[in-house]
């Protein structure tokens, strides 16, 4: 008798918990649809959906075992709706881009500022042998070595101002026509150059946008940190869009953007540019070196006038980000 009552209490607990999850997921999906990332906890779940989806999937399995099939199916249906909405385009047919003329290759790579395997990092860049390379989290001590190691392979190298502790670098096999003043406040980890690709001007922008850094709140509340960092990043994207509106020639952005493809700012930037993996890649295409992370934060964006031919993710070489390597042609 006691065992029967105990079993009934356990079942009632999971039923109530599943009803709570279903309610929270419906509210989250509706608020995400209506307001984007304005509400901090909606933005948190949208950026890190595993916080809700993994427990919901586990709960759906438990309910199925308990033969609470309708509740289990309800959770599964909401998970499927979110999956299709968030990542459906990544698992659909690719768009075809017709290019002509010479192919050129590009790579974006966050090397990790405290990477203890610099030789592996240097070798990863050397072996990729991309025509254009955008690097993030470059320390001052890296710049001299990059200059020496790639003196011949990359005759054109642009480093940002030396007073910054860590920043972005662009290395190119193509001549530099112009280095434009472009600094995203407040971190100023940005660079805009114009390259001469065999007579065709190509604008290349390297970026390292503001990270969330939720693992080190430094006295802030989680709500305050999320509101602060999402606001800063939204402002950075606004400034970037203003910069894009001044460009008439083809443009590439090589970016550790620190936002997920499910975020509102990704959608804002996608209104102006295409993102190479979303355009011609397949699957999650995760760029994070952490095996448990399936969201991307590193991207290669491209404008009209460029036709991507291939994209792949390279060995991270002891970084926490995988290099992204893509091939393009001019349209």
Protein Blocks (a to p, Z undefined) as FASTA:
>chain_A
ZZmmmmmmmmmmmmmmmmmmmmmmmmmmmmmmmnommbmklmmmmmmmmlmmmmmmmmmm
mmmmnopaklmmmmmmmmmmmmmmmmmmmmmccdddddedjddddddddebjmlcblmlm
mmmmmmnopabdcdehiafklmmmmmmmmmmmmmbccdddfkbmbdcddddfbdcfbdcd
ddddfklpacdddddeehiacdddddddddfklmlnnopafklmmmmmmmmmmmmmmmmm
mmmmmpmbdcdddddehpafkbmklmmmmmmmccfklmmggcjkpabfblkbcbdfbdcd
ddehiacfbdcdddekhpabdcdddddddZZ
